[in-house]
Amino acid sequence: MAPYDCDRSTDCCRFGVTGREPYPTAVERALLRRAIDARGGPRAILRKNKSLPLADKPCPLLGPDGRCQVYADRPFGCRTFFCERAFHRDGGAAAKDPVLVHRDAVRELGRDIAALSAQAFPTDPHPRPISRVLE
């Protein structure tokens, strides 16, 4: 388990604020579909989020309470947002330091996931925006 915790602000889920949006691969979208189906299907989970302004372009997977409804099954891009507000669990001196992740290693993992997805879904190998997750 990582020594850092998320402050659960969901700022990374506000695409209009961050200017970034995760692009899950076909294999990640399949996992998301399974998670969505386990929670009652698209109609139950993909409803308009009323807790965030529309200008924030909130992720379609945020619930009415503003929390991710598929957090355990979120894509790699959501897991590697590089949030500078993540804090060290022990509360020590490292608590105020930003999370330092070797970005090249993360990019390599992303490429590995994309390659696996292309093998598993050869007719749909390309990532697409999470806002179009069920298209």
ZIQUI-V331759 format. One record per residue. RES is the residue in three letters. OMEGA is omega in degrees with one decimal (999 if undefined). Layout:
res omega
RES OMEGA
RES OMEGA
This chain:
res omega
MET -178.9
ALA -179.6
PRO -178.4
TYR 178.1
ASP 176.6
CYS 177.6
ASP 176.5
ARG 178.3
SER -174.7
THR 176.0
ASP 179.8
CYS -179.9
CYS 179.0
ARG -171.3
PHE 177.0
GLY 179.2
VAL -175.9
THR -174.8
GLY -179.6
ARG 178.0
GLU 177.6
PRO 178.1
TYR -179.7
PRO 176.7
THR 179.8
ALA -179.6
VAL 176.9
GLU 177.4
ARG 176.6
ALA 177.1
LEU 177.4
LEU 178.6
ARG 178.1
ARG 179.0
ALA 178.9
ILE 177.9
ASP 179.8
ALA -179.6
ARG 174.9
GLY 177.1
GLY -175.6
PRO -178.7
ARG -179.3
ALA -171.5
ILE -175.9
LEU 177.1
ARG -178.8
LYS 178.5
ASN -176.8
LYS -176.6
SER 179.4
LEU 177.7
PRO -179.7
LEU 179.6
ALA 177.7
ASP -175.4
LYS -177.1
PRO 176.0
CYS -179.5
PRO -178.6
LEU 175.1
LEU 178.7
GLY 179.2
PRO 178.3
ASP 179.0
GLY -179.8
ARG 178.8
CYS -178.8
GLN -179.8
VAL -173.1
TYR -178.5
ALA -177.4
ASP -177.3
ARG -178.2
PRO -179.3
PHE 179.6
GLY 176.8
CYS -178.7
ARG -174.1
THR -175.6
PHE -177.5
PHE 178.7
CYS -179.5
GLU 179.4
ARG 176.1
ALA -175.7
PHE -178.9
HIS -175.5
ARG -175.1
ASP 177.1
GLY -178.2
GLY -176.7
ALA -179.1
ALA -175.2
ALA -177.2
LYS 179.5
ASP 175.0
PRO 177.1
VAL 179.4
LEU -178.8
VAL 178.0
HIS -173.2
ARG 178.6
ASP 179.0
ALA 179.1
VAL 177.7
ARG 179.2
GLU 176.3
LEU 177.5
GLY 177.2
ARG 177.9
ASP 178.5
ILE 179.1
ALA 179.4
ALA 177.0
LEU 179.1
SER 179.1
ALA 176.5
GLN -177.1
ALA -177.9
PHE -174.3
PRO 179.2
THR 179.8
ASP -173.1
PRO -171.2
HIS 175.1
PRO 173.4
ARG -175.4
PRO 179.9
ILE 177.9
SER 177.0
ARG -170.2
VAL -177.2
LEU 179.1
GLU 999
